[in-house]
Amino acid sequence: MIHDRGDTVKPLKKSISITLDLPILERIQQLAEQEDRSISSYINQVLKAHLRSLEEP
């Protein structure tokens, strides 16, 4: 679902809580920092890419 905020259109977001293995979290933190992103933004980007890859023939 998309929410229109004036001239900017952003997807709606929902806050959740997840549990990650510590080595995975540490690596995600490193990668997010390298891209100057929040952990949440980085995880969202990775999950979007994964979901797109599942749709490919």
C-alpha positions in Angstrom: 0.0 0.0 0.0 1.2 3.5 -0.8 0.6 6.6 1.3 0.7 10.0 -0.4 2.4 12.8 1.7 2.1 15.8 -0.5 4.5 15.5 -3.4 6.3 12.4 -1.8 4.8 8.9 -2.1 6.2 6.4 0.4 5.2 2.9 1.2 3.4 2.4 4.5 5.6 0.8 7.2 4.8 -1.3 10.2 7.1 -1.6 13.2 7.9 -5.2 14.2 10.2 -7.0 16.6 12.5 -9.8 15.3 15.2 -12.0 16.8 18.5 -12.4 14.9 21.5 -14.6 15.5 24.3 -12.3 16.9 26.8 -12.9 14.0 24.0 -12.1 11.5 23.1 -8.9 13.3 26.8 -7.8 13.6 27.3 -8.3 9.8 24.1 -6.5 9.0 25.2 -3.6 11.1 28.6 -3.5 9.3 26.9 -3.6 5.9 24.3 -0.9 6.8 27.1 1.4 8.1 29.0 0.9 4.8 25.9 2.1 2.9 25.2 4.8 5.4 21.7 3.3 6.1 19.9 2.3 9.2 19.7 -1.4 10.1 16.0 -1.3 9.3 16.5 0.3 5.9 19.2 -2.2 5.1 17.2 -5.2 6.1 14.2 -3.8 4.1 16.4 -3.4 1.0 17.8 -7.0 1.3 14.3 -8.5 1.8 13.0 -6.6 -1.2 15.8 -7.9 -3.4 15.2 -11.5 -2.1 11.4 -11.3 -2.8 12.2 -10.0 -6.4 14.5 -12.9 -6.9 11.8 -15.3 -6.0 9.6 -13.9 -8.7 12.2 -14.3 -11.4 11.7 -17.3 -13.7 
